């Protein structure tokens, strides 16, 4: 039987993986990053994708909540420890990710002297997705390390 | 990240207590069956509170159920 922690991590990984992929397609296709800021349709589509991701994620959290009518305990101290470890790992992963993207953008546009402002949209959206993906992956790794077979 | 490990006799004690199921022990201790499985396979170090609860279920001292590997 899968625990609530594992179910949520798996669904979270799928949801935010899809959102990140969809946003990447919208951002990089149909004119590329340079025209993203002037293309209100693409910006609207990206906002809808992110909103759908959050609605889907919150719905998933609600659907996998602890049922007060059920006597079965689905979350305990081990799950809290897994969540604590996952949050620690995800925080570091996000820091490294943002640092790496910023450095990559700097190196890419260093000779041009200026950076298209559209990349800030990319950084904002993709950091939101990456943080939740990193947390889901870290949860699955920690869960695997702290679980027995049976 | 904790690399601590602790040995335990939970599986042995369960069977000595009339082949108590993992679910029964989990219910008595207020944890999930997955945690009992992880404890028996020594993949998780329990909190002091959980360790005391488990020892009480078996009517033993914590030291009799859990031991540090070098003790």
Backbone of each chain as ProteinMPNN parsed JSONL, in Angstrom:
{"seq_chain_A": "XXXXXXXXXXXXXXXXXXXXXXXXXXXXXXXXXXXXXXXXXXXXXXXXXXXXXXXXXXXXXXXXXXXXXXXXXXXXXXXXXXXXXXXXXXXXXXXXXXXXXXXXXXXXXXXXXXXXXXXXXXXXXXXXXXXXXXXXXXXXXXXXXXXXXX", "coords_chain_A": {"N_chain_A": [[0.839, -1.205, 0.0], [0.526, 2.181, -0.86], [1.789, 5.086, 0.751], [0.32, 8.169, 1.939], [2.154, 10.24, 1.642], [3.855, 9.304, -0.399], [2.073, 8.963, -2.523], [1.21, 11.6, -2.934], [3.63, 12.784, -3.647], [4.226, 11.502, -6.049], [2.025, 12.21, -7.704], [2.383, 14.966, -7.608], [4.823, 15.237, -8.891], [4.152, 14.437, -11.481], [2.153, 16.341, -12.166], [3.522, 18.87, -11.958], [5.633, 18.394, -13.629], [4.333, 18.184, -16.075], [3.263, 20.779, -16.244], [5.613, 22.333, -16.319], [6.729, 21.393, -18.709], [4.734, 22.109, -20.563], [4.742, 24.898, -20.23], [7.34, 25.454, -21.07], [7.16, 24.785, -23.781], [5.307, 26.711, -24.672], [6.751, 29.018, -24.113], [9.189, 28.812, -25.559], [8.467, 28.112, -28.165], [6.655, 29.359, -31.062], [7.649, 31.92, -31.761], [9.588, 32.366, -29.897], [11.651, 33.312, -26.99], [12.175, 36.103, -27.184], [9.923, 37.39, -28.231], [7.958, 36.872, -26.462], [7.023, 38.574, -24.389], [5.523, 40.453, -25.77], [3.482, 39.086, -26.794], [0.385, 38.627, -26.088], [-1.373, 36.511, -26.078], [0.162, 34.171, -25.785], [1.224, 34.711, -23.274], [-1.109, 34.664, -21.779], [-1.896, 32.027, -22.16], [0.218, 30.727, -20.853], [-0.206, 31.636, -18.249], [-2.666, 30.455, -17.737], [-1.952, 27.778, -17.852], [-0.23, 27.563, -15.615], [-2.03, 28.255, -13.597], [-3.85, 26.165, -13.89], [-2.203, 24.099, -13.137], [-1.769, 24.689, -10.405], [-4.4, 24.522, -9.471], [-4.968, 21.859, -10.04], [-3.045, 20.65, -8.428], [-3.752, 21.475, -5.829], [-6.277, 20.346, -5.725], [-5.569, 17.672, -5.832], [-4.206, 17.427, -3.393], [-6.344, 17.815, -1.701], [-7.995, 15.634, -2.343], [-6.423, 13.554, -1.45], [-6.348, 13.819, 1.23], [-6.32, 13.337, 4.852], [-8.777, 11.214, 5.953], [-11.216, 11.848, 8.201], [-13.15, 10.097, 9.012], [-12.12, 7.653, 8.651], [-10.44, 5.031, 10.321], [-7.922, 4.226, 9.877], [-4.559, 5.057, 10.097], [-2.754, 7.265, 8.143], [-0.534, 8.753, 8.033], [2.422, 9.499, 9.742], [5.095, 9.946, 12.191], [7.317, 9.208, 10.675], [6.66, 9.993, 8.095], [6.621, 12.734, 8.458], [9.303, 13.164, 8.958], [10.365, 12.391, 6.518], [9.243, 14.397, 4.92], [10.489, 16.617, 6.048], [13.196, 16.184, 5.421], [12.974, 16.19, 2.64], [12.152, 18.815, 2.11], [14.415, 20.216, 2.91], [16.316, 19.302, 1.034], [15.074, 20.127, -1.35], [15.097, 22.903, -1.056], [17.82, 23.567, -1.245], [18.272, 22.592, -3.813], [16.667, 24.31, -5.353], [17.948, 26.735, -4.888], [20.436, 26.257, -6.112], [19.531, 25.813, -8.704], [18.344, 28.309, -9.479], [20.562, 29.958, -9.261], [22.207, 28.78, -11.219], [20.684, 29.167, -13.583], [20.615, 31.954, -13.695], [23.351, 32.551, -13.971], [23.826, 31.251, -16.399], [22.194, 32.76, -18.119], [23.445, 35.235, -17.882], [25.981, 34.686, -18.999], [25.186, 34.049, -21.563], [24.188, 36.433, -22.554], [26.108, 38.285, -22.125], [27.875, 39.558, -23.934], [26.054, 40.946, -25.477], [25.173, 42.902, -23.803], [22.734, 43.552, -22.682], [19.764, 42.087, -21.245], [16.979, 40.338, -22.507], [13.854, 41.179, -21.18], [11.916, 39.281, -21.017], [12.959, 36.918, -20.139], [12.732, 36.979, -17.427], [10.137, 36.244, -16.935], [10.32, 33.601, -17.657], [12.125, 32.671, -15.706], [10.627, 33.094, -13.377], [8.318, 31.445, -13.72], [9.437, 28.906, -14.201], [10.953, 28.452, -11.941], [9.018, 28.215, -9.975], [7.798, 25.832, -10.805], [10.013, 24.105, -10.761], [10.777, 24.072, -8.062], [8.672, 22.657, -6.843], [8.81, 20.269, -8.229], [11.361, 19.403, -7.489], [10.939, 19.039, -4.769], [9.099, 16.941, -4.825], [10.604, 14.892, -6.037], [12.694, 14.665, -4.171], [11.212, 13.844, -1.977], [10.351, 11.303, -2.82], [12.812, 10.009, -3.01], [13.776, 10.157, -0.338], [11.706, 8.782, 0.879], [12.026, 6.264, -0.233], [14.481, 5.567, 0.86], [13.819, 5.33, 3.512], [12.034, 3.261, 3.754], [10.734, -0.009, 4.11], [10.428, -3.272, 2.554], [7.367, -4.773, 2.184]], "CA_chain_A": [[0.0, 0.0, 0.0], [1.309, 3.416, -0.908], [1.431, 6.047, 1.787], [-0.141, 9.472, 1.457], [3.34, 10.999, 1.249], [4.341, 8.815, -1.686], [1.039, 9.255, -3.534], [1.261, 13.039, -3.222], [4.879, 13.091, -4.359], [4.104, 10.999, -7.422], [1.102, 13.077, -8.435], [3.022, 16.282, -7.707], [5.857, 15.149, -9.927], [3.468, 14.391, -12.785], [1.473, 17.625, -12.416], [4.463, 19.966, -12.195], [6.398, 18.038, -14.822], [3.501, 18.57, -17.224], [3.177, 22.245, -16.278], [6.918, 22.849, -16.772], [6.873, 21.06, -20.132], [3.789, 22.946, -21.321], [5.222, 26.28, -20.218], [8.534, 25.489, -21.925], [6.711, 24.795, -25.176], [4.698, 28.027, -24.943], [7.77, 30.07, -24.024], [10.236, 28.707, -26.571], [7.906, 27.989, -29.512], [5.755, 30.453, -31.458], [8.324, 33.222, -31.76], [10.739, 32.324, -28.989], [11.63, 34.173, -25.786], [12.232, 37.542, -27.471], [8.598, 37.955, -28.528], [6.991, 36.388, -25.464], [6.444, 39.696, -23.647], [4.59, 41.211, -26.617], [2.44, 38.168, -27.263], [-0.538, 38.488, -24.951], [-2.019, 35.181, -26.105], [1.096, 33.209, -25.167], [1.295, 35.007, -21.837], [-2.365, 34.191, -21.187], [-1.847, 30.547, -22.146], [1.156, 30.337, -19.786], [-0.863, 31.888, -16.953], [-3.71, 29.427, -17.583], [-1.252, 26.512, -17.557], [0.223, 27.608, -14.222], [-3.228, 28.219, -12.744], [-4.373, 24.79, -13.951], [-1.289, 23.296, -12.321], [-2.053, 24.92, -8.982], [-5.738, 23.986, -9.157], [-4.818, 20.403, -10.046], [-2.231, 20.249, -7.269], [-4.56, 21.667, -4.616], [-7.334, 19.323, -5.778], [-4.939, 16.393, -5.487], [-3.968, 17.45, -1.943], [-7.654, 17.644, -1.046], [-8.478, 14.268, -2.566], [-5.589, 12.587, -0.714], [-6.281, 14.269, 2.63], [-6.682, 12.325, 5.849], [-10.22, 11.104, 6.122], [-11.477, 11.768, 9.643], [-14.036, 8.954, 9.289], [-11.353, 6.415, 8.567], [-9.618, 4.783, 11.505], [-6.557, 3.915, 9.453], [-3.615, 6.168, 10.143], [-2.038, 7.247, 6.873], [0.605, 9.66, 8.134], [2.963, 9.488, 11.095], [6.355, 10.677, 12.369], [8.251, 8.889, 9.592], [6.276, 10.846, 6.97], [7.067, 14.095, 8.778], [10.76, 13.163, 8.787], [10.583, 12.37, 5.063], [8.906, 15.742, 4.429], [11.526, 17.544, 6.513], [14.395, 15.955, 4.6], [12.665, 16.593, 1.261], [12.157, 20.278, 2.056], [15.826, 20.648, 2.985], [16.955, 19.014, -0.259], [14.435, 20.964, -2.374], [15.553, 24.284, -0.882], [19.169, 23.662, -1.811], [18.146, 22.369, -5.255], [16.126, 25.539, -5.954], [19.021, 27.74, -4.844], [21.418, 25.905, -7.151], [18.867, 25.989, -9.992], [18.224, 29.743, -9.781], [21.936, 30.428, -9.47], [22.684, 28.27, -12.509], [19.952, 29.835, -14.672], [21.074, 33.351, -13.742], [24.704, 32.564, -14.535], [23.712, 30.871, -17.815], [21.654, 33.917, -18.84], [24.493, 36.255, -17.905], [27.008, 34.288, -19.964], [24.597, 34.076, -22.9], [23.908, 37.813, -23.006], [27.181, 39.176, -21.647], [28.4, 40.386, -25.035], [24.984, 41.828, -25.967], [25.105, 44.033, -22.881], [21.433, 43.627, -22.004], [19.032, 40.819, -21.211], [15.538, 40.511, -22.759], [13.109, 41.101, -19.92], [11.055, 38.09, -21.07], [13.586, 35.823, -19.387], [12.25, 37.031, -16.037], [8.931, 35.4, -16.916], [10.798, 32.213, -17.666], [12.706, 32.363, -14.392], [9.545, 33.048, -12.386], [7.473, 30.261, -13.921], [10.166, 27.643, -14.126], [11.376, 28.263, -10.548], [7.844, 27.693, -9.245], [7.652, 24.412, -11.164], [11.188, 23.334, -10.34], [10.734, 23.896, -6.603], [7.726, 21.592, -6.495], [9.346, 19.019, -8.795], [12.489, 19.009, -6.625], [10.372, 18.536, -3.51], [8.49, 15.628, -5.093], [11.696, 13.916, -6.266], [13.38, 14.468, -2.887], [10.306, 13.053, -1.135], [10.394, 9.91, -3.279], [14.13, 9.46, -2.649], [13.789, 9.972, 1.123], [10.734, 7.728, 1.179], [12.644, 4.998, -0.62], [15.546, 5.258, 1.825], [13.253, 5.046, 4.845], [10.937, 2.305, 3.65], [11.062, -1.421, 3.956], [9.551, -4.004, 1.633], [6.436, -5.636, 2.912]], "C_chain_A": [[0.875, 1.257, 0.0], [0.846, 4.378, 0.182], [0.978, 7.349, 1.131], [1.036, 10.294, 0.931], [3.812, 10.603, -0.145], [3.346, 9.132, -2.803], [1.115, 10.726, -3.935], [2.515, 13.41, -4.008], [4.791, 12.656, -5.82], [3.191, 11.89, -8.265], [1.71, 14.465, -8.639], [4.067, 16.312, -8.806], [5.222, 15.177, -11.318], [2.868, 15.763, -13.118], [2.483, 18.709, -12.78], [5.42, 19.669, -13.341], [5.645, 18.445, -16.077], [3.431, 20.084, -17.367], [4.486, 22.841, -16.816], [7.123, 22.585, -18.258], [5.98, 21.966, -20.987], [4.264, 24.398, -21.359], [6.451, 26.421, -21.115], [8.16, 25.559, -23.392], [6.144, 26.165, -25.548], [5.778, 29.117, -25.007], [8.737, 30.026, -25.207], [9.695, 28.587, -27.994], [7.024, 29.211, -29.818], [6.401, 31.818, -31.363], [9.514, 33.283, -30.827], [10.649, 33.318, -27.857], [11.533, 35.668, -26.107], [10.858, 38.165, -27.692], [7.549, 37.593, -27.476], [6.273, 37.547, -24.759], [5.429, 40.499, -24.436], [3.415, 40.363, -27.077], [1.48, 37.864, -26.121], [-1.202, 37.121, -24.917], [-1.122, 34.142, -25.436], [1.208, 33.438, -23.658], [0.045, 34.511, -21.116], [-2.365, 32.666, -21.079], [-0.929, 30.064, -21.016], [0.521, 30.52, -18.41], [-1.926, 30.832, -16.68], [-3.077, 28.08, -17.221], [-0.821, 26.478, -16.094], [-0.959, 27.524, -13.259], [-3.812, 26.817, -12.712], [-3.51, 23.86, -13.101], [-1.584, 23.452, -10.849], [-3.412, 24.347, -8.583], [-5.675, 22.458, -9.078], [-4.084, 19.913, -8.808], [-3.038, 20.36, -5.97], [-5.685, 20.63, -4.562], [-6.78, 17.967, -5.36], [-4.676, 16.312, -3.972], [-5.271, 17.217, -1.191], [-8.144, 16.199, -1.152], [-7.67, 13.22, -1.785], [-5.447, 12.969, 0.759], [-6.624, 13.106, 3.565], [-8.187, 12.352, 6.049], [-10.533, 10.889, 7.604], [-12.387, 10.588, 9.996], [-13.283, 7.625, 9.298], [-10.473, 6.259, 9.796], [-8.159, 4.563, 11.132], [-5.698, 5.173, 9.451], [-2.796, 6.142, 8.855], [-0.796, 8.14, 6.902], [1.118, 9.642, 9.57], [4.316, 10.19, 11.124], [7.359, 10.407, 11.256], [7.948, 9.762, 8.366], [6.719, 12.291, 7.208], [8.576, 14.216, 8.598], [11.121, 13.161, 7.291], [10.335, 13.768, 4.488], [9.978, 16.755, 4.826], [12.792, 17.407, 5.666], [14.173, 16.457, 3.175], [12.69, 18.113, 1.122], [13.577, 20.832, 2.092], [16.509, 20.477, 1.629], [16.402, 19.948, -1.339], [14.908, 22.41, -2.274], [16.926, 24.487, -1.514], [19.112, 23.524, -3.337], [17.641, 23.636, -5.958], [17.195, 26.633, -5.974], [20.036, 27.5, -5.957], [20.826, 26.156, -8.536], [18.803, 27.462, -10.386], [19.604, 30.344, -10.064], [22.421, 30.022, -10.864], [21.999, 28.967, -13.675], [20.434, 31.278, -14.821], [22.459, 33.449, -14.373], [24.665, 32.243, -16.032], [23.191, 32.046, -18.645], [22.706, 35.02, -18.957], [25.532, 35.925, -18.972], [26.48, 34.364, -21.395], [24.47, 35.497, -23.443], [24.993, 38.802, -22.6], [27.667, 40.107, -22.759], [27.347, 41.352, -25.555], [24.821, 43.043, -25.046], [23.783, 44.172, -22.171], [20.697, 42.295, -22.163], [17.556, 41.084, -21.537], [14.737, 40.261, -21.486], [12.212, 39.858, -19.845], [11.637, 36.916, -20.266], [13.17, 35.83, -17.909], [10.96, 36.219, -15.879], [9.34, 33.932, -16.824], [11.3, 31.814, -16.28], [11.61, 32.212, -13.334], [8.741, 31.754, -12.505], [8.241, 28.968, -13.637], [10.682, 27.379, -12.701], [10.23, 27.7, -9.704], [7.683, 26.201, -9.512], [8.809, 23.588, -10.603], [11.178, 23.067, -8.833], [9.839, 22.737, -6.203], [8.161, 20.243, -7.058], [10.477, 18.496, -7.893], [11.978, 18.429, -5.318], [9.786, 17.134, -3.698], [9.57, 14.56, -5.273], [12.406, 13.609, -4.943], [12.523, 13.636, -1.932], [10.375, 11.579, -1.521], [11.726, 9.253, -2.907], [14.189, 9.174, -1.143], [12.859, 8.839, 1.531], [11.338, 6.36, 0.885], [13.725, 4.578, 0.383], [14.988, 4.818, 3.174], [12.091, 4.063, 4.791], [11.459, 0.895, 3.524], [10.135, -2.067, 2.95], [8.625, -4.893, 2.447], [5.042, -5.106, 2.862]], "O_chain_A": [[1.834, 1.366, 0.764], [-0.344, 4.466, 0.487], [1.217, 7.595, -0.051], [0.926, 10.96, -0.098], [4.129, 11.46, -0.97], [3.742, 9.525, -3.901], [1.088, 11.06, -5.12], [2.47, 14.241, -4.915], [5.236, 13.374, -6.715], [3.533, 12.273, -9.384], [1.57, 15.063, -9.706], [4.18, 17.284, -9.553], [5.707, 15.864, -12.218], [3.055, 16.278, -14.22], [2.324, 19.392, -13.792], [5.958, 20.589, -13.956], [6.228, 18.979, -17.02], [3.527, 20.614, -18.474], [4.469, 23.737, -17.66], [7.628, 23.442, -18.984], [6.416, 22.515, -21.999], [4.196, 25.049, -22.401], [6.58, 27.408, -21.84], [8.769, 26.304, -24.16], [6.462, 26.711, -26.604], [5.721, 30.017, -25.845], [9.068, 31.06, -25.787], [10.401, 28.929, -28.943], [6.697, 29.991, -28.923], [5.763, 32.776, -30.927], [10.361, 34.166, -30.958], [9.688, 34.081, -27.765], [10.879, 36.415, -25.379], [10.649, 39.336, -27.376], [6.385, 37.972, -27.599], [5.06, 37.501, -24.559], [4.567, 41.157, -23.853], [2.468, 40.87, -27.679], [1.718, 36.976, -25.302], [-1.555, 36.627, -23.846], [-1.582, 33.337, -24.626], [1.278, 32.491, -22.874], [0.118, 34.004, -19.997], [-2.77, 32.093, -20.068], [-1.257, 29.111, -20.309], [0.682, 29.684, -17.521], [-2.078, 30.367, -15.55], [-3.601, 27.34, -16.388], [-1.025, 25.475, -15.41], [-0.907, 26.826, -12.246], [-4.22, 26.327, -11.659], [-4.016, 22.956, -12.436], [-1.645, 22.465, -10.117], [-3.565, 23.765, -7.509], [-6.247, 21.844, -8.177], [-4.447, 18.898, -8.214], [-3.01, 19.463, -5.127], [-6.007, 20.104, -3.497], [-7.427, 17.213, -4.634], [-4.892, 15.272, -3.35], [-5.304, 16.517, -0.179], [-8.639, 15.622, -0.184], [-8.171, 12.134, -1.494], [-4.54, 12.5, 1.447], [-7.132, 12.064, 3.15], [-8.779, 13.405, 6.287], [-10.158, 9.87, 8.185], [-12.398, 10.13, 11.139], [-13.734, 6.628, 9.862], [-9.845, 7.212, 10.257], [-7.268, 4.698, 11.971], [-6.063, 6.202, 8.884], [-2.21, 5.115, 8.512], [-0.093, 8.261, 5.899], [0.333, 9.757, 10.511], [4.654, 10.936, 10.206], [8.165, 11.277, 10.925], [8.864, 10.217, 7.682], [7.139, 12.982, 6.28], [9.072, 15.247, 8.142], [12.056, 13.838, 6.863], [11.115, 14.261, 3.674], [10.333, 17.637, 4.044], [13.38, 18.404, 5.249], [15.059, 17.066, 2.575], [13.192, 18.638, 0.129], [13.899, 21.794, 1.394], [17.188, 21.381, 1.141], [17.157, 20.494, -2.143], [15.1, 23.072, -3.295], [17.156, 25.463, -2.228], [19.806, 24.238, -4.061], [18.13, 23.99, -7.03], [17.327, 27.364, -6.955], [20.441, 28.43, -6.655], [21.513, 26.644, -9.434], [19.168, 27.821, -11.505], [19.775, 31.136, -10.991], [22.981, 30.84, -11.594], [22.654, 29.324, -14.655], [20.636, 31.763, -15.934], [22.711, 34.32, -15.206], [25.364, 32.865, -16.831], [23.686, 32.301, -19.743], [22.839, 35.657, -20.002], [25.916, 36.791, -19.758], [27.218, 34.697, -22.323], [24.625, 35.731, -24.641], [24.814, 40.014, -22.72], [27.848, 41.304, -22.539], [27.676, 42.443, -26.02], [24.372, 44.1, -25.491], [23.709, 44.85, -21.146], [20.964, 41.506, -23.069], [16.938, 41.952, -20.92], [14.927, 39.253, -20.805], [11.803, 39.438, -18.763], [10.909, 36.049, -19.783], [13.25, 34.806, -17.23], [10.721, 35.596, -14.844], [8.797, 33.148, -16.045], [10.946, 30.759, -15.754], [11.664, 31.309, -12.5], [8.514, 31.058, -11.515], [7.763, 28.073, -12.939], [10.83, 26.226, -12.298], [10.428, 26.839, -8.847], [7.464, 25.409, -8.596], [8.605, 22.511, -10.043], [11.526, 21.975, -8.384], [10.192, 21.935, -5.339], [7.918, 19.201, -6.449], [10.538, 17.307, -7.58], [12.519, 17.444, -4.816], [9.953, 16.258, -2.85], [9.463, 13.461, -4.729], [12.684, 12.451, -4.631], [13.046, 12.822, -1.171], [10.449, 10.708, -0.654], [11.761, 8.08, -2.534], [14.597, 8.091, -0.725], [13.18, 8.04, 2.411], [11.177, 5.418, 1.661], [13.865, 3.4, 0.711], [15.61, 4.031, 3.887], [11.254, 4.041, 5.693], [12.496, 0.646, 2.908], [9.149, -1.456, 2.537], [9.069, -5.668, 3.295], [4.131, -5.712, 3.425]]}, "seq_chain_B": "XXXXXXXXXXXXXXXXXXXXXXXXXXXXXXXXXXXXXXXXXXXXXXXXXXXXXXXXXXXXXXXXXXXXXXX", "coords_chain_B": {"N_chain_B": [[22.117, 15.128, 7.62], [20.723, 12.332, 9.155], [22.68, 9.534, 9.881], [22.457, 7.601, 11.616], [21.998, 4.407, 13.103], [19.928, 1.868, 14.4], [19.517, -1.094, 16.177], [16.938, -3.568, 16.508], [14.475, -5.675, 18.174], [11.949, -6.076, 17.246], [10.493, -7.672, 15.414], [10.942, -10.273, 16.404], [9.841, -10.016, 18.974], [7.196, -9.512, 18.33], [6.342, -11.949, 17.33], [6.651, -13.487, 19.552], [4.64, -12.519, 21.043], [2.229, -13.876, 20.495], [2.183, -13.956, 17.69], [1.666, -11.332, 16.769], [0.261, -9.016, 14.491], [1.747, -6.757, 12.086], [0.126, -4.592, 11.563], [-1.512, -4.546, 13.806], [0.31, -3.945, 15.821], [1.106, -1.459, 14.879], [-1.285, -0.023, 15.145], [-1.587, -0.087, 17.913], [0.562, 1.432, 18.696], [0.195, 3.826, 17.472], [1.122, 4.475, 14.902], [1.97, 4.077, 11.381], [1.586, 1.043, 9.411], [3.576, 0.867, 7.57], [5.659, 2.168, 8.805], [6.285, 0.4, 10.865], [7.192, -1.725, 9.322], [9.44, -0.519, 8.136], [10.929, -0.079, 10.456], [11.411, -2.687, 11.368], [13.045, -3.582, 9.361], [15.149, -2.052, 9.838], [15.474, 0.456, 8.639], [14.689, 2.843, 9.444], [14.999, 5.158, 12.071], [13.371, 5.349, 15.067], [11.438, 7.924, 16.8], [11.959, 8.988, 20.206], [9.589, 8.885, 21.609], [7.994, 7.121, 20.088], [9.568, 4.847, 20.314], [9.362, 4.308, 23.066], [6.614, 3.796, 23.23], [6.412, 1.458, 21.681], [7.996, -0.284, 23.162], [6.461, -0.402, 25.493], [4.158, -1.665, 24.577], [5.093, -4.244, 24.262], [5.723, -4.767, 26.819], [8.251, -4.353, 27.766], [11.516, -2.903, 28.578], [12.826, 0.037, 26.973], [15.466, -0.346, 26.263], [15.585, -3.076, 26.002], [14.291, -3.58, 23.692], [15.338, -1.934, 21.702], [18.634, -1.45, 20.518], [21.834, 0.116, 20.393], [24.107, -0.358, 17.667], [26.769, -0.886, 18.513], [26.586, -1.626, 21.136]], "CA_chain_B": [[21.193, 14.004, 7.499], [21.076, 11.318, 10.136], [23.154, 8.248, 9.375], [22.399, 6.714, 12.764], [21.283, 3.152, 12.919], [19.604, 1.249, 15.682], [19.024, -2.469, 16.019], [15.765, -3.822, 17.342], [13.954, -7.047, 18.204], [10.488, -5.943, 17.108], [9.917, -8.842, 14.731], [10.997, -11.399, 17.343], [8.882, -9.764, 20.049], [5.835, -9.647, 17.774], [5.996, -13.369, 17.235], [6.543, -13.996, 20.923], [3.349, -12.042, 21.581], [1.136, -14.522, 19.771], [2.244, -13.578, 16.268], [0.982, -10.051, 16.579], [0.485, -8.499, 13.131], [2.364, -5.425, 12.001], [-0.959, -3.604, 11.635], [-1.962, -4.486, 15.205], [1.336, -3.196, 16.557], [1.026, -0.058, 14.423], [-2.479, 0.573, 15.772], [-1.329, 0.079, 19.353], [1.606, 2.457, 18.895], [-0.196, 5.082, 16.829], [1.917, 4.774, 13.699], [1.484, 3.317, 10.224], [2.211, -0.278, 9.227], [4.81, 1.106, 6.799], [6.718, 2.529, 9.756], [6.695, -0.856, 11.532], [7.991, -2.466, 8.325], [10.739, 0.165, 8.031], [11.654, -0.315, 11.715], [11.872, -4.092, 11.409], [14.15, -3.721, 8.409], [16.177, -1.108, 10.322], [15.668, 1.543, 7.68], [14.2, 4.068, 10.072], [15.269, 5.292, 13.514], [12.157, 5.964, 15.617], [11.566, 8.952, 17.83], [11.961, 8.428, 21.562], [8.188, 8.625, 21.985], [7.556, 5.882, 19.437], [10.336, 3.743, 20.902], [8.752, 4.003, 24.375], [5.297, 3.18, 22.981], [6.622, 0.086, 21.207], [8.477, -1.068, 24.309], [5.327, -0.597, 26.41], [3.26, -2.677, 24.0], [5.677, -5.556, 24.52], [5.963, -4.886, 28.25], [9.701, -4.377, 27.98], [12.183, -1.604, 28.63], [13.266, 0.479, 25.641], [16.779, -0.978, 26.02], [15.409, -4.49, 25.637], [13.749, -3.638, 22.324], [16.259, -1.221, 20.793], [20.043, -1.366, 20.944], [22.801, 0.707, 19.467], [24.871, -1.462, 17.062], [28.022, -1.206, 19.204], [26.375, -1.902, 22.557]], "C_chain_B": [[21.65, 12.87, 8.425], [21.507, 10.017, 9.473], [23.085, 7.215, 10.493], [21.606, 5.468, 12.428], [21.028, 2.558, 14.286], [19.042, -0.147, 15.403], [17.793, -2.648, 16.9], [15.308, -5.268, 17.219], [12.439, -7.043, 17.986], [9.871, -7.197, 16.48], [9.837, -10.046, 15.697], [9.936, -11.239, 18.438], [7.438, -9.9, 19.561], [5.417, -11.114, 17.761], [5.9, -14.018, 18.608], [5.215, -13.587, 21.569], [2.205, -12.605, 20.742], [1.047, -14.107, 18.322], [1.396, -12.337, 15.989], [1.278, -9.511, 15.174], [1.134, -7.115, 13.181], [1.302, -4.34, 12.148], [-1.436, -3.43, 13.072], [-0.964, -3.658, 16.027], [1.286, -1.714, 16.184], [-0.154, 0.651, 15.087], [-2.248, 0.845, 17.262], [-0.333, 1.2, 19.641], [1.245, 3.805, 18.279], [0.725, 5.473, 15.69], [1.373, 3.933, 12.547], [2.204, 1.964, 10.139], [3.53, -0.131, 8.473], [5.972, 1.454, 7.72], [7.207, 1.293, 10.502], [7.581, -1.675, 10.585], [9.395, -1.854, 8.242], [11.585, -0.056, 9.282], [12.221, -1.73, 11.748], [13.047, -4.316, 10.454], [15.288, -2.736, 8.702], [16.528, -0.043, 9.299], [15.185, 2.873, 8.245], [14.506, 4.037, 11.564], [14.075, 6.008, 14.141], [12.464, 7.1, 16.581], [11.55, 8.261, 19.197], [10.54, 8.051, 21.98], [7.703, 7.311, 21.377], [8.279, 4.665, 20.021], [9.736, 3.325, 22.25], [7.402, 3.306, 24.18], [5.448, 1.721, 22.563], [7.064, -0.808, 22.369], [7.337, -1.366, 25.277], [4.364, -1.667, 25.896], [3.768, -4.075, 24.318], [5.947, -5.787, 26.014], [7.439, -4.969, 28.6], [10.231, -2.963, 28.188], [12.634, -1.252, 27.208], [14.578, -0.209, 25.266], [16.66, -2.436, 25.575], [14.905, -4.641, 24.196], [14.733, -3.03, 21.322], [17.671, -1.215, 21.376], [20.864, -0.629, 19.903], [23.67, -0.43, 18.931], [26.125, -1.844, 17.849], [27.825, -1.562, 20.672], [26.146, -3.393, 22.785]], "O_chain_B": [[22.828, 12.512, 8.455], [20.805, 9.47, 8.622], [23.583, 6.098, 10.351], [20.693, 5.471, 11.603], [21.821, 2.729, 15.212], [18.21, -0.34, 14.516], [17.632, -1.963, 17.91], [15.695, -5.987, 16.298], [11.734, -7.917, 18.491], [8.859, -7.712, 16.956], [8.816, -10.728, 15.788], [9.231, -12.187, 18.783], [6.566, -10.352, 20.303], [4.297, -11.466, 18.131], [5.159, -14.982, 18.8], [4.739, -14.223, 22.509], [1.312, -11.864, 20.33], [-0.047, -13.926, 17.788], [0.543, -12.315, 15.101], [2.423, -9.548, 14.724], [1.068, -6.411, 14.189], [1.536, -3.306, 12.772], [-1.728, -2.317, 13.509], [-1.348, -2.794, 16.815], [1.406, -0.836, 17.038], [-0.029, 1.79, 15.534], [-2.663, 1.876, 17.791], [-0.381, 1.834, 20.696], [1.912, 4.808, 18.535], [1.068, 6.644, 15.524], [0.424, 3.169, 12.724], [3.276, 1.773, 10.713], [4.476, -0.887, 8.693], [7.118, 1.089, 7.458], [8.404, 1.148, 10.747], [8.591, -2.243, 11.001], [10.399, -2.565, 8.272], [12.804, -0.203, 9.194], [13.378, -1.936, 12.115], [13.927, -5.137, 10.714], [16.242, -2.605, 7.935], [17.691, 0.314, 9.11], [15.272, 3.906, 7.582], [14.301, 3.025, 12.234], [13.791, 7.153, 13.79], [13.572, 7.227, 17.102], [11.173, 7.095, 19.313], [10.322, 7.025, 22.625], [7.084, 6.492, 22.055], [7.688, 3.6, 20.2], [9.616, 2.134, 22.539], [7.086, 2.344, 24.88], [4.708, 0.854, 23.028], [6.577, -1.926, 22.536], [7.258, -2.467, 25.821], [3.827, -2.463, 26.666], [2.986, -4.98, 24.608], [6.351, -6.878, 26.415], [7.825, -5.576, 29.599], [9.521, -1.973, 28.009], [12.8, -2.128, 26.359], [14.783, -0.604, 24.118], [17.521, -2.957, 24.866], [15.071, -5.688, 23.571], [14.926, -3.561, 20.229], [17.865, -1.001, 22.572], [20.624, -0.736, 18.701], [23.948, -1.379, 19.664], [26.509, -3.013, 17.852], [28.804, -1.781, 21.385], [25.948, -3.82, 23.922]]}, "name": "protein", "num_of_chains": 2, "seq": "XXXXXXXXXXXXXXXXXXXXXXXXXXXXXXXXXXXXXXXXXXXXXXXXXXXXXXXXXXXXXXXXXXXXXXXXXXXXXXXXXXXXXXXXXXXXXXXXXXXXXXXXXXXXXXXXXXXXXXXXXXXXXXXXXXXXXXXXXXXXXXXXXXXXXXXXXXXXXXXXXXXXXXXXXXXXXXXXXXXXXXXXXXXXXXXXXXXXXXXXXXXXXXXXXXXXXXXXXXXXX"}
